[in-house]
Amino acid sequence: MVKEYEIERLTTMNRKSVGIRQMVEFVLRGGDLDPASTGSQNTALEGARIHRKLQKEWEKTTKKEVYLKTEFEAAQEKWLLHGRADALHLKDDKYDEVREIKTSALKFEDLSQNTLTLYFGQAKVYAYLLMEQNDLEQLKLSLYYFQTTTEKLTIKTIDYTKDEATEFFENLLKEFTWWIEFKAELRSKRNISCQKLSFPFPQYRQNQHELSAAVYKTIYSHKRLFVEAPTGTGKTISTLFPTIKALGEKRAERIFYFTAKQSTRRVAEETCALLGDNGLYMHSITLTAKDKITFAEEQDIADTENPYFLGYYDRIKPAMKDILTNETLLTREVIEKYAAKHTVDPFEFSLDVSLRVVLVRNNSIFCKTKKA
């Protein structure tokens, strides 16, 4: 599953960038978590082959792979929104149709309504940009759906006006901008608190200061540091504290804290709680193995009948907004509390939330994470 609403890629010194598909999928994704609902995914190579096959058959009045872009502002920064339309058709030297190619193993009749919403969502953004830039009042939007198992092509076309396009795009951008600004606000509060944070004990233990200094210098110089020290020497605070200070100075972006035992994971949680009590505002999460965090009522039922899977994507953004607004130390118990409140699967919820926190705690034997 594409999670391409991770919006941190810096393209120039003054402008960030996000793909049209990323924005559409983040804002419009809804429906069930059931993996079978979207069909098996073909490889990028196979998808490219199908695109070329269809595009080769189109008339000469069709422009293929057309790059479209626009700019917007969010969180006091300039953003570039961009994408590549599969094809734009011209009639009498004027654009009259946007064509979008999609492929999967499912029959067209078996596609969910949300899948169709996502498919047409990209085409609608392309249409809006095309209308704005060429003073057009109406376009046709055509979905070319290629079923990979049978090579059956289904074409679905709708008429789309500029008023409809403008309303759709403005609502889409408003929702996406809210998340950008929400994330920027959390980041600002975090960085300020990191900069103000002091060592939470009256003094360092023996060798703690040297270890903290070594950790900070390692981050500063982009090196690797290997340390061996006996239990009780204060390794956790001596590594986390300087790393968090470096984070506040924008010398680091994220922290992954892997442990071999549950006991050392709890030490990391307690250290984050201690730093929070001393003024740190930073979101951290503990990832728990699926078989340990899944609710009892989810056991032994099919995904298609699981109430925590059904409608998952309709509820996941309100759930994330709720937990990130009201909590910073996201332990297993906190994840389960908000998962139950919003009726979302706690394991999948923890993976989605982990993409939006700074510090991820995890047992080294459990390293599955969602793609960013």
N, C-alpha and C positions, 0 to 999 in steps of 0.2 A: 504493500500500500504506500502510495506516495504521500509523503508528509512534507511536502515542499513549501508549507506555510512557515518553515524555519527561516526567518527574515533577517539574517545578520550578514549576508555576503556584501562586502564592500567592493564596489566596482571602480570608483574614483575617490579622490580625497574628499569630495563634497556631495557625492550622490550614491545612494544605495539602490539595489536592484531587486525586483521580484518578478517571477514569470507569471503570465496570465493564468496558466494552468494551475500554478501553486495557489494563487489567490482564489480562483474559482473553487478548487477542491476544499480549501480550508473553510470558506464561508458557506458553501452550498451543500457540503456533504451531509447526508442524513440517512435515516434508515437503520437497518440491522447490522450487527457485527458479524453475522454469519459469513465466513469466508467463501462459502459456495455461491453466494448471491451474485458475485461479479464474474464467475466463470474463471477457468484457468487462463493465466496470462501468457501470451506468447513473448518470445524474446525480442529485444530491441532490433536484432538483425532481421528476424522474421517480419516484424512490424514495418521496418523500412522497405523490405522487399514487396510487401503488399501495397504500401503507399506508392512505390514506383510503378507497380503493375497498373493500379487504377489511374494514376496521373498520366501514364503513357497513352491511355485510351481516350483521354479527354481532348476536346477540340482545341484548335490553336488559339482561340479567343479566351483561353483560360490561363491565368498566371499561377504558377506553382510556387509553394514555399515562400509566401510573401511576408516579409518582416514588418510588424506594426508595433508602434510604441506610443506612449504618452508619459507625461510627468505629473506627479502630485506631491503635495507636502504633508508630512505627518511628523509629529514630535519634533518640530522645528528643524526638520531635515528634508532635503529634496530626494525624491524617490523616482526611479525609472520603472515603469510597468511595461513589459514587453513580451512579445510572443511571435510565433510564426504560423500564419494561417496556411492550412494545407493547400487551399486553392481559392482564387477569386475569379469569378467569371465576368466577362464584359459583353455587353450588347450595345451595338451602335456607339462603341468607344466609351461607354459608361458602365461602371460596376453595377451589376444587378443581382449577384448571388455570392454568398460565402459558403464554401464547402468544407466540411470537417470529416475526416476519416477516422473510424474507430474499429477495433478488431477484438474479438474474444471467441471462446468456444461455444458460448451460449447461443441459442436461437434468439432472433430479434424479439419474438413474442415473449420470451422468458426474461428479458431485461427488466430490472426493477424501475419504478418511476424515478427514483433518485438517481439511478445510473443514467437515465435519459436526461435528467435535469443537469447533471454534470457534463454530459456530452454536448448538449446544446448551450450550456453556460459559456463554454469557451467561444463558440461561434457567435454568441450574442455580444461578447466583449469585442471580438474582431469587427462585428458589424457596427457597433457603436463608434469605434475608432475610425472606421472607413467612412461612416456617415458624417462624422465631425470634420474629417479632413478633406472631404470631397463634396460637402454640401448636398447630401443625398437625403431624401425623405423616406425612402423605403428600400428594403432589400429582401431577397429570398434567402433563407437559411436551410441548407441541405445537409443532412447527416447521411454519410455513406458508411453503412455498417457491414463489415465483412466477417462472416462466421468462418472461423479457421478450420473447423472440422469438416465442413461441407463445401467451403468456398462459395457459399451463397451470399450474394450482395443484395442488401435491402436499402432503399433510398427513401428517406422521410424528409419532406420539405414543408416549411411553414413560411408565411409572410410575416415580416417584422417591420414595424414603423419606427421612425426616429424618436417619437414620443415614448414608445415602449422601451426602446434601447436606452434612452436617457434615464428613465426612471429605474430601470434594472441596474445600470452601471452606477448611478449615484448611491443606490441602496447597498450595492456590493462594496463599493469603495468606503462608504461610511462605516460598515461593519469591520472591514479589514483595518481601516485607520484606527478604529477604537482599540483594537488589539495591539497595534504598533505603539500607540501612546500609553496604553496600560503597561506594556512591557518596559517602555522607556521610563515610566514613573517608578516602577519597581527597581529598575537598574540604578536610577539616580539615588533613591533612598538607600539602596545597598552600598553603593560606592562611598557615599558620605559616611555611613556608619562604619564601613571598613577603615576608612581613613582616620576616624576618631577612636577606633577600638584600641584599648590598652591591654597589655598582658593581664589575664584575670587573676593572677596570684601576686602576693606582695613581693616575691622575689623568685628568680629562677633556681631550680635545683642544679646540682653539680652537672656540668656538661650540657644542660638544656639550652643555654644561651648560644653555645657554640653550634649545636645542632640546628637551632632556629636560623642562625646567621647563614649556615651552610645551605639550608633549604632555600632561603630567600636569594642567595647569590646564584644558586643553581637555576632558579626560575629566571632571574635577571639575565643570565648568560645563555639561556636555552640549552642547558646541559642535562646530564643524567646524574643522579646521586643514589648510591647504594649504601645503606646504613644497617649495621647489626648492633643491637643493644638489648640487654636483659629486660625482663618484665619489671615494671615499676619505675622505670627511669623517666617516664613522661614523654614517650615518643609521640603520642597522639597530639597533644597540645603543641609540642615542639615542631610538628610538621604542619598542622592545620593553621595555627596562628600566623606564621610568616606567609603561608600560601594565601590566606585571606587578605593579609595586608597588601600582598602583590596584586591581588585581584582588584582591590580598591584603587590601586595606582595604574590599572589597566595594563598590567604586565601579564595577566592570565585571564582566561575567559571562563573556564569551567574546571571543576575539581571532581575527580573520581577516586573514591576511597574504598579500596577492596580489602576485605578481611577473610581470614580462613575459618574463623569460628564465630558463633553467635555472641560469645562473651565480648570479643573485641569489637564487634559491630555495635553492641550496647555502649561500650566505652566511647565510640565515635559519636553516637547519639547524645550521650551525656555531655560530651565536650561541646557539641553544637548548642545544646541547651544552656550550658554555662556561659558561652560566649553571647548567646541571646540575652541572658540575664544581665550581661555587662554592656548591652547597648547595640549588639550586632543585629542588623536587619538583613537576613539572607535566607532564601529558600533552600532547604536541603531535603532530600528524600531517601528513604530506605526502600530498596527493591527487595521483594520477597518472592521466593519461588512459587510458581503457579499452583502446585499441589498443596502448598501451605496456606495461601491467602484466599483461594477460591471459597466462596460461601458454601455452607453445607447444603443449602437448597438448590445449588447448581450441580451437585454431584449426580451422576447417572441419568442426566436428561440430555436430550439432543440439543444442539445449538439452536435449531429452529424453534425450540420450545422454551428456551432459557429466557426468562423475563429480563435478565440483566444484559442479554445480547440484543433482544428485540428492541428496536428504536434507540440503540446505544448512541448512534451519531446524532440523534435529535436532542440528546441530553448532555453530551460530553462537554460542549463549550460552557453551558451554565454551570456544570459541575466544576470545571477547571477554574472558572471565574470565581466561584464561591470559595474553593479551598485556597487559592492563591491570594485572595483578598483577606481571609480571616486566619490563616495559619502560615507559619514559616517552617516549623519542625515537622516534617511529614513522615511520621513513623508508620509502621504497619497499622497500628490502632487508628491513627488519624485517617489514613487512606480508607480503611474499612468503614469508618464512620460516615465519610462523605460519599463513598460508593453506595452505601445503603440508603442514604438520604436521597440521592439522585437516581437510584436504581440503575447503576452501571456496574459492569464486571470489575471487581477490585484489581485484578492482575492487569488487565488491559488499561484500566484507568491509571494505574501507577506508571505504566510505560508512557502513556500520553503525557502525563504531568511531568515525568522526568525530562522531557524535551524542553521544559520551560523553567527548570530550576538550575541553580548554579552548582550545587554539591550533590553528587549521587553516591550513596553508600550501598555497597553490594558485597555479598559473599563471592569470593573468587571462583567458587564452583558453580555460580549462577551468573552467567555473563550475557544472557539474551537481552537485547534492547531493540526498540523499534528504530527503523531507518530514519535519519534526520533529513 
